């Protein structure tokens, strides 16, 4: 009888420890996932969409191209 009681108590404690660990891991994972989601929302709000970034790069490259062409034409003209 004592053996059965001790065995059931031991199994109950073991199951409780395992369940407690899993519950703790789950809560920790949910908290971390929530933190990551908030960080992702902040980052996505700060950065423009890829299309806007590409358009901005195209504008900068076009301006640089115009300046390079202007300087090249100036250098090609013979000095008077």
Buried (B, 14 or more C-beta within 10 A) or exposed (E): EEEEEEEEEEEEEEEEEEEEEEEEEEEEEEEEEEEEEEEEEEEEEEEEEEEEEEEEEEEEEEEEEEEEEEEEEEEEEEEE
